[in-house]
Amino acid sequence: MDNHKIPRSHGYGVRLDPESRRYRVRNEITGEWLCEASGEPVSFTFFEDAYDAWRVFEVHKRPGER
């Protein structure tokens, strides 16, 4: 994704885009954003939905996981 398209977001993995008040999902290992087929970042209204998508999108062991 081009730098000008990256939402100004806060957080790790699941990020809140304060301008749209939506959550975005980013793979922190590769820096890749979860995008629609059109190339636009996927947005989520609820944190839980974004978190579930992030867990599938960024697959790696997290602290406490086996």
SERO-4910 file (N, C-alpha, C, O; in steps of 0.05 Angstrom, whole numbers):
BEGIN
 pado doro    nc1    nc2    nc3   cac1   cac2   cac3    cc1    cc2    cc3    oc1    oc2    oc3
  Met    A     17    -23      0      0      0      0     18     25      0     38     26     14
  Asp    A     10     44    -16     26     69    -17     24     83     10      4     81     24
  Asn    A     45     98     17     45    112     42     22    132     45     12    136     67
  His    A     13    144     23     -8    164     25    -35    150     31    -54    164     39
  Lys    A    -37    124     27    -62    109     32    -63     97     60    -83     87     69
  Ile    A    -40     97     74    -39     84    100    -54    102    120    -48    125    123
  Pro    A    -74     90    133    -90    106    152    -72    114    176    -55     99    184
  Arg    A    -78    138    187    -64    146    211    -77    131    234    -98    138    244
  Ser    A    -64    110    242    -76     92    261    -58     89    286    -34     94    285
  His    A    -70     80    307    -56     76    332    -60     47    341    -82     36    337
  Gly    A    -40     35    353    -43      8    364    -25    -12    351     -8     -4    335
  Tyr    A    -28    -37    358    -12    -58    347    -29    -79    333    -48    -89    346
  Gly    A    -24    -85    309    -40   -106    295    -67    -96    287    -73    -92    264
  Val    A    -84    -92    307   -111    -80    303   -107    -50    309   -100    -43    332
  Arg    A   -113    -34    290   -109     -5    294   -134     11    289   -150      5    271
  Leu    A   -138     30    306   -161     48    303   -154     71    284   -134     85    289
  Asp    A   -169     74    263   -166     97    246   -184    119    257   -209    118    254
  Pro    A   -173    139    271   -190    159    284   -207    176    265   -228    186    274
  Glu    A   -198    179    241   -214    195    222   -240    181    214   -261    194    212
  Ser    A   -239    155    209   -262    141    200   -276    126    224   -299    116    221
  Arg    A   -263    126    247   -273    112    270   -278     83    264   -298     71    273
  Arg    A   -260     71    249   -261     42    242   -234     30    249   -214     43    251
  Tyr    A   -235      4    253   -210    -11    259   -199    -22    233   -214    -31    215
  Arg    A   -173    -22    231   -158    -33    208   -139    -55    219   -133    -55    243
  Val    A   -132    -73    202   -115    -96    210    -89    -95    195    -89    -92    170
  Arg    A    -67    -98    209    -40    -97    197    -24   -121    207    -24   -127    231
  Asn    A     -9   -133    189     10   -154    196     35   -139    204     49   -128    187
  Glu    A     41   -140    230     64   -124    240     91   -136    232    111   -123    233
  Ile    A     91   -161    224    116   -174    215    123   -165    187    146   -158    182
  Thr    A    104   -165    169    109   -158    141    102   -129    135    112   -118    115
  Gly    A     86   -116    152     78    -88    147     54    -87    128     46    -65    121
  Glu    A     44   -109    120     22   -110    101     -5   -105    114    -10   -114    137
  Trp    A    -23    -90    101    -49    -84    111    -69   -104     99    -66   -112     76
  Leu    A    -88   -113    115   -110   -130    105   -127   -113     87   -139    -94     95
  Cys    A   -129   -121     61   -143   -105     41   -165   -121     27   -164   -145     26
  Glu    A   -184   -106     17   -205   -117     -1   -192   -124    -28   -168   -117    -32
  Ala    A   -206   -138    -45   -196   -145    -71   -190   -119    -87   -173   -120   -105
  Ser    A   -204    -97    -81   -200    -72    -95   -174    -58    -86   -165    -38    -99
  Gly    A   -162    -68    -64   -137    -55    -54   -142    -36    -31   -123    -27    -19
  Glu    A   -167    -31    -25   -174    -13     -2   -171    -29     24   -178    -53     24
  Pro    A   -161    -17     45   -159    -31     71   -187    -39     81   -206    -24     79
  Val    A   -188    -63     92   -213    -73    104   -218    -57    129   -199    -52    144
  Ser    A   -242    -49    134   -248    -35    159   -269    -50    175   -287    -63    164
  Phe    A   -267    -48    201   -284    -62    219   -296    -42    239   -283    -24    248
  Thr    A   -322    -46    245   -335    -29    264   -329    -37    293   -326    -21    310
  Phe    A   -326    -64    297   -322    -74    324   -294    -85    326   -284    -99    309
  Phe    A   -281    -79    349   -254    -88    355   -252   -119    354   -233   -130    343
  Glu    A   -272   -133    365   -271   -162    365   -270   -174    338   -255   -193    333
  Asp    A   -284   -163    318   -283   -172    291   -256   -168    279   -245   -185    265
  Ala    A   -245   -144    284   -218   -138    273   -197   -155    286   -179   -164    272
  Tyr    A   -200   -160    312   -180   -177    326   -181   -206    315   -160   -218    311
  Asp    A   -205   -217    310   -207   -244    298   -194   -245    271   -180   -264    264
  Ala    A   -198   -224    255   -186   -223    228   -156   -221    230   -141   -234    215
  Trp    A   -146   -206    250   -117   -203    253   -104   -229    261    -82   -235    252
  Arg    A   -117   -244    279   -106   -270    288   -103   -289    264    -84   -306    265
  Val    A   -120   -287    244   -117   -304    220    -97   -292    201    -81   -307    189
  Phe    A    -97   -266    199    -80   -252    179    -50   -253    188    -33   -257    171
  Glu    A    -45   -249    213    -17   -249    223    -13   -274    240    -18   -275    264
  Val    A     -4   -295    227     -2   -321    240     27   -323    251     46   -326    236
  His    A     29   -323    278     53   -328    292     46   -333    321     24   -325    330
  Lys    A     64   -345    335     58   -350    364     61   -324    379     80   -309    376
  Arg    A     41   -320    396     40   -297    413     47   -305    441     46   -329    448
  Pro    A     55   -287    458     61   -294    486     39   -310    499     15   -302    499
  Gly    A     46   -332    511     27   -349    524     14   -371    507      0   -388    517
  Glu    A     19   -369    480      8   -390    462     27   -412    459     52   -409    461
  Arg    A     17   -436    454     34   -460    449     35   -467    420     48   -487    413
***
